[in-house]
Amino acid sequence: MPLNSAQCLRQFIRELEDEGDLLRITEEVDPHLEIGAITRRVYELEEKAPLFENIKGRKGDGLFRVFGAPVGASRLPGKRFIRLAKSMGLSATATGPDIVEQVCRVKQRAPMPPREVPTGPVKEFKLFGDDIDLTSLPVPFLRQNDGGKFIQTYGMYVVKTPDGSWVNWSITRSMIHDKRSLVGPVIPRQDIGVIRQMWTDLGQDMPFALCFGVPPAAIAVSGMPLPKWTNETGFIGAMLGEPLDVTKCETNDLLVPFNAEFVLEGVVSRTETAPEGPMAEYPGLVFPEQKRQCPIFKVNAITYRHDPILPVCVTGRAVEESETIWAVTQAVEVLDICRAAKLPVKMVWSPFESHCLWFVVQVDRRELVALKTNIKEFTERVGRVIFSSKPGFYIPKLFIVGDDIDPTNLNDVIWAEATRCQPFANEVFFDEYPNIPLIPYISHGIRASENHYKVVKCCMLTSEFTDEVLPWKVGSFRGSYPEDLQQKVEKNWTKYGFGEVTE
Ligand SMILES: Cc1cc2nc3c(=O)[nH]c(=O)nc-3n(C[C@H](O)[C@H](O)[C@H](O)COP(=O)(O)O)c2cc1C
């Protein structure tokens, strides 16, 4: 059976090309800033994803072509989420809420572990030891204030616990350090950090594989904060309805997707560190002087397929993969967590303009009224359930809205906050939960408490907690006129002399 767009990057690229959402760029481009600048502009214009085929400094058919904005938003009419949907084997026209609901349903399925195969395209070419020179590769230098060449912006780290019982696939950035090594943060609270600590406790370096150009479903799930001790591989199998084919590394016993474009194998040093960064992160800011001491990732082998592809994410102002993948999959997790806690929640969404920092929780009002609760009690409960969860580490601001508000419509969310959220009375602050330090005001703002505050804003009026029927009417075209008059006005719109309305 041919592989589909979620199982194979090359099929994903073909399908985007057929849809008119991909541009092959054969003009020579400079990996020094030019690839980054083009990709950034693509995100900001929601343009076709660029596949750079002619990179200055690339040797023959070797490492590598570059694929920019792999899951940026799309300008194709009715298909803004096509790249995310095709990454997950869903319909090209799926909306954001469709994707959240469908991925949330995958959580109810039994995991489907991967299938080990003896070899695959990723083993076509192999380099070992001193034949490796990462500094000779045309690795893009993505933005002028970056501290180095970030080869790893959209690749998947594979690590496992020393006893092999928990395998983690995740995305975390890394830059080139020298010929044979990378350097990058390993956040202790993330699964890769928890697993590294287990190796450190045994006095050992942690084996890793860093896989580029993996099946699109694999990279999407790698950016998802699944609960600890969950193997991403089983979740991906459940999502695709088929096990993923994986094959063994050359220098360790980690399993990697058999059709990855290329894989770096090695160990994360338990003792050696080097300065890393800065890099413009998902909140859209970079502090040019900010370097951090981070672990060294030593590379012992590279395997790759013919004419391989390096996917690249140029984080910064929205919308890029931080929003389309990370925020959307966090919304899935939060929705699932709320449902498990029996909270009356219909949908969760993170407005892309908030750079993954606002999450909007839409309640089911009928169920809320049946709960016989009140603003204070409910807001506190929602805050505790979400902020104490794994994705809660990344989320500082929650907005609770009624089901007359569309959480994916920022105009609606702002209207609800402005008109229904009374300062202090409708807000609950928490300072007992940690925050990811990548939020600019956490590392560069006022330190008002040990962990910094998080907030839940309840953007609902008291009556919404008690009355089955809302006591207000909306002052709008839809809310203030009988339906037959609305239809007449719409029908006669151009007759009155106005232009066509495109929605
Ligand atoms: C495109 C993209 C880039 C990311 N880059 C980073 C990163 O550089 N550092 C980081 O801590 N998390 C990053 N993340 C988020 C983590 O991948 C995500 O939180 C994941 O759930 C962490 O893995 P874990 O669930 O195994 O702890 C990124 C996510 C995406 C989608």
The ligand as a Tripos MOL2 file, in Angstrom:
@<TRIPOS>MOLECULE
LIG
   31    33     1     0     0
SMALL
NO_CHARGES

@<TRIPOS>ATOM
      1 C1          7.9300   23.4860   15.9260 C.3       1 LIG1
      2 C2          8.0920   23.2360   17.3800 C.ar      1 LIG1
      3 C3          9.2760   23.6070   17.9910 C.ar      1 LIG1
      4 C4          9.4620   23.3940   19.3420 C.ar      1 LIG1
      5 N1         10.6390   23.7570   19.9050 N.ar      1 LIG1
      6 C5         10.8250   23.5920   21.2200 C.ar      1 LIG1
      7 C6         12.0540   23.9860   21.8320 C.ar      1 LIG1
      8 O1         12.9600   24.4630   21.1650 O.2       1 LIG1
      9 N2         12.1860   23.8180   23.1690 N.ar      1 LIG1
     10 C7         11.1880   23.2650   23.9230 C.ar      1 LIG1
     11 O2         11.3540   23.1490   25.1210 O.2       1 LIG1
     12 N3         10.0110   22.8580   23.3770 N.ar      1 LIG1
     13 C8          9.8200   23.0180   22.0470 C.ar      1 LIG1
     14 N4          8.6340   22.6320   21.4790 N.ar      1 LIG1
     15 C9          7.5730   22.0860   22.3320 C.3       1 LIG1
     16 C10         7.7970   20.6460   22.6930 C.3       1 LIG1
     17 O3          8.1300   19.8860   21.5640 O.3       1 LIG1
     18 C11         6.5370   20.0860   23.3310 C.3       1 LIG1
     19 O4          6.2430   20.7970   24.5020 O.3       1 LIG1
     20 C12         6.6450   18.6400   23.6200 C.3       1 LIG1
     21 O5          5.4150   18.2340   24.1560 O.3       1 LIG1
     22 C13         7.7470   18.3830   24.6140 C.3       1 LIG1
     23 O6          7.9570   17.0560   24.6900 O.3       1 LIG1
     24 P1          7.3750   16.1210   25.8690 P.3       1 LIG1
     25 O7          5.8890   16.1100   25.7180 O.co2     1 LIG1
     26 O8          8.0010   14.8750   25.4820 O.co2     1 LIG1
     27 O9          7.8430   16.6960   27.1630 O.co2     1 LIG1
     28 C14         8.4380   22.8000   20.1160 C.ar      1 LIG1
     29 C15         7.2460   22.4160   19.5030 C.ar      1 LIG1
     30 C16         7.0640   22.6280   18.1510 C.ar      1 LIG1
     31 C17         5.7980   22.1870   17.4950 C.3       1 LIG1
@<TRIPOS>BOND
     1     1     2 1
     2     2     3 ar
     3     2    30 ar
     4     3     4 ar
     5     4     5 ar
     6     4    28 ar
     7     5     6 ar
     8     6     7 ar
     9     6    13 1
    10     7     8 2
    11     7     9 ar
    12     9    10 ar
    13    10    11 2
    14    10    12 ar
    15    12    13 ar
    16    13    14 ar
    17    14    15 1
    18    14    28 ar
    19    15    16 1
    20    16    17 1
    21    16    18 1
    22    18    19 1
    23    18    20 1
    24    20    21 1
    25    20    22 1
    26    22    23 1
    27    23    24 1
    28    24    25 2
    29    24    26 1
    30    24    27 1
    31    28    29 ar
    32    29    30 ar
    33    30    31 1
@<TRIPOS>SUBSTRUCTURE
     1 LIG1         1 GROUP 0 **** ****
